[in-house]
Amino acid sequence: MANGIIGPVIAAAAGLLGVAVGGYFTAYNQKRERQQRRVTEQLAEFYGPMLMSALVRITCLRAMRSSRSLRAGPWDFSFARTRILTSRRTLTG
């Protein structure tokens, strides 16, 4: 009679232990995911405005650079050449 009861009791205990261990690992992983999500959100909120201002600045600089090249005339190139020659003179003596 004891042999007939021990098998199902062991199976039930193993099942309950499996459910408990699985629940623990699931809760642990969910907690870690929530922590990582929160850190990611905090970093995005902190660095987001800074990144946006840097992108705006880069875009403005590119637009200024392209507009300078579009309106460059012969006097722009002669001015650059004069500036280079002047800087060479100050370096050499």
Phi, psi and omega in degrees: 000320179293328179293329180284338183265329186296319181300306179295327179293317179296319179296318179294318179295318179295321178297314179296321178296319178297318178296318181296315180294317178298319178296320179297311182295323178296315179297319179297315180294321179294322178296316178297318179297319178297318179296316180295321178296320180294317179297318179298317178295319179295318178294321179295320178291328181281311184272346182302306179298322179295318179295320180295318179294325177294319178295321177296317179298316179297318179297317179296318179296320178295320179295318178296319181295318180290325179290327176295318181290331179287324183262009180291128177245184180297330180291331178295318182288324179291324177297318179295320180294318179297319180295321179294315180296321180294319180292328177293320180296320181289331178285324185274339180178000000 
